[in-house]
């Protein structure tokens, strides 16, 4: 039976604290989360709920696009490190079956590489 992990949470105010012990505990917890689970939730990051809602709206809009449109944002030479990656392109380490996910990987230079704008809906 597989082990079920919950997604760990860290508090960015600990890292921003002038207290070295809080900062060190944050760094340790963040590293442990990535080593053991691979994901982490960050609290008190300072990003407004409105901006988060806009992000989710844009993400939803992108992933609702037809596959033929989304595939235009794939950048094969970057092997999924930036841009869109469609279903079945990735495999979990040690498994032959493809992952059942699609995703969009962004980074510090993604705006220069992929000028995505939320589609205008016409009805």
N, C-alpha and C positions, 0 to 999 in steps of 0.2 A: 504494500500500500504506500502511495506517495505521501510525503510529508507536506502538510498544508502550512504555509507561512502567511502571516498578515503583513501588510505593507507597513514598515516602520515609519515613524514620524519624528522629525527633528524641528527644533524651534530656532529660526534664524536670529532671534533676539539674543540667544545664548552666544552665538558667534560674534555678534555686534557688541556684546557686553565688554566693559573694560576689565572684567574679572577673568584672569587667565585660566582659572579652573573651569569656568563655564565654557569658555572658548575651546579649551582642550577636550572637554566632554562632548561638545558638539562635533568636533572633528572626528573623534573616536566613534561616535554613534553613526555619523554619516558614512565613514569608511566601512564599518561593520555592516550597515544596511546594504551597501553596494556589494560587498563580498558575499554576504549570506543570502540575500534576496534578489538584488539587482535593481530594486526600485526604492524610492523613498518619497514620502510626502513632506513638504516643507511648510511649516506654520509661520505666521508673522513675517511674511516675505515683503509686504508693502505694496503688492500689486492689488489694485482696486477690484472689487467685485464686478464693477461695470466693464473693466478691461478684460477680465476673465470671461465674462458673458459674451463679449464681442469675439473673443478667440474661439469659444465653443461654437458660436454662430457660423464663423468662417470655416471652421473644421467640418461642421455638419454639411455646409454648403459644398465644400470640396468633395467630401466622400459620397455625396449624393449624385455627383456628376457621373455620366456614363463612363464605363471603362475606357472607351476609345479616347475620351477627353483627358482622363487622368493619366493615361499612358504617355501623353505628350510631356508630362512632367518627370518622367523617368530619365535618369542620367546613367546609362549602363556603365560608362567608364569610371564612375565613382562607386560602383558596387554597393549601392544603397546608403552611402555615407551622406548624401544630400539628395533632396528631391523625393519623388514618389517611388514606392516599391509595391508592386502588385502582389496579389495572392499567389502563394506557391513558390515564390522566389527564394525564400529563406528556409533553412532546415535547422532544427535544434541539433546541437553538437551530439554526435553519436546516433542520430536517427536519420533514416532515409526518407520518411514521409515529410512532405513540405508543411511548413507552418500555415495555419489557417488565419492569416492576418494580412492586412495591407496597412501601409503607414506612409507618413510623410516626414522625412528627417530634415530638420532645419538646423542651421548653425550660424556662426558669425557672418558668413558671406552669402547666405541663401538669397537675400533680396537681390543681389547682383546677378545671381544665376537663374532665378526663377521668379519672374514678375507676375505672380498670381494675384488676381483681383477677384473679389466675391462676384459671382455671376449675377447678372441682372435678370430677374424673373419676368417673363412676359406671359400674360394669360389672356 
